Amino acid sequence: MRARISIRRSIVARRIFGLFVICVLIPIGSLAFLSLWQMASRLEEETNLRLHHANKSIGVSILEGLAFLPSEMQVLAVSNRRDVKKFSLS
């Protein structure tokens, strides 16, 4: 009886297939890891930039509100003086 040589059973074929899989998976895996790492760092930079712009716009709006505050306080002080004079005369 002759032994049938099958690709699945041959040791050489298994080793060649294993070497092929390793030679294919290592470059593809390393490129995928590098791409993921670059994308994560780019997304982090974009997130930090958006956060910086949001904080800047909030700061500008607060500064504008604070710039308006002294004139508003003067108007309120004048109206309070008028109210006090009205009540003190009666």
C-alpha positions as CSV (number, residue, x, y, z in Angstrom):
1,M,0.0,0.0,0.0
2,R,1.2,3.4,-0.9
3,A,0.8,6.3,1.6
4,R,-1.2,9.1,0.1
5,I,0.4,12.4,0.4
6,S,-2.1,15.1,1.1
7,I,-1.4,18.8,1.4
8,R,-3.1,18.8,4.8
9,R,-1.0,16.0,6.1
10,S,2.4,16.8,4.6
11,I,4.8,18.4,7.1
12,V,6.5,20.4,4.4
13,A,3.3,21.7,3.1
14,R,2.2,22.7,6.7
15,R,5.4,24.5,7.3
16,I,5.2,26.3,3.9
17,F,1.6,27.3,4.7
18,G,2.6,28.5,8.2
19,L,5.5,30.5,6.8
20,F,3.2,32.0,4.2
21,V,0.7,33.0,6.8
22,I,3.4,34.5,9.0
23,C,4.9,36.4,6.1
24,V,1.5,37.8,5.2
25,L,0.1,38.5,8.7
26,I,3.2,40.3,10.1
27,P,3.3,43.1,7.5
28,I,-0.5,43.5,7.4
29,G,-0.8,43.5,11.2
30,S,2.0,46.0,11.6
31,L,0.5,48.3,9.0
32,A,-2.9,48.0,10.7
33,F,-1.4,48.8,14.1
34,L,0.6,51.8,12.7
35,S,-2.5,53.1,10.9
36,L,-4.6,52.8,14.1
37,W,-1.9,54.5,16.2
38,Q,-1.6,57.4,13.7
39,M,-5.4,57.8,13.5
40,A,-5.7,57.8,17.3
41,S,-3.1,60.5,17.6
42,R,-4.7,62.6,14.8
43,L,-8.1,62.3,16.5
44,E,-6.7,63.3,19.8
45,E,-5.1,66.4,18.2
46,E,-8.4,67.3,16.5
47,T,-10.2,66.8,19.8
48,N,-7.8,69.1,21.6
49,L,-8.1,71.7,18.9
50,R,-11.9,71.7,19.0
51,L,-11.8,71.9,22.8
52,H,-9.3,74.8,22.6
53,H,-11.6,76.7,20.2
54,A,-14.7,76.0,22.3
55,N,-12.9,77.3,25.4
56,K,-11.7,80.3,23.5
57,S,-15.2,81.2,22.3
58,I,-16.6,80.8,25.8
59,G,-13.9,83.0,27.2
60,V,-14.6,85.7,24.6
61,S,-18.3,85.6,25.4
62,I,-17.6,85.9,29.1
63,L,-15.2,88.8,28.4
64,E,-17.8,90.6,26.3
65,G,-20.3,90.1,29.1
66,L,-17.8,91.5,31.7
67,A,-17.1,94.5,29.4
68,F,-20.8,95.2,29.3
69,L,-21.2,94.8,33.1
70,P,-19.9,98.3,34.3
71,S,-22.3,100.2,32.1
72,E,-25.1,98.0,33.2
73,M,-24.2,98.5,36.9
74,Q,-24.2,102.3,36.4
75,V,-27.6,102.1,34.9
76,L,-28.9,100.1,37.8
77,A,-27.2,102.4,40.3
78,V,-28.9,105.4,38.7
79,S,-32.3,103.7,38.7
80,N,-31.8,102.6,42.4
81,R,-30.9,106.2,43.4
82,R,-34.1,107.4,41.7
83,D,-36.1,104.8,43.5
84,V,-34.5,105.7,46.9
85,K,-35.3,109.4,46.3
86,K,-38.9,108.6,45.5
87,F,-39.4,106.6,48.6
88,S,-37.5,109.0,50.9
89,L,-39.5,112.0,49.8
90,S,-42.9,110.4,50.6
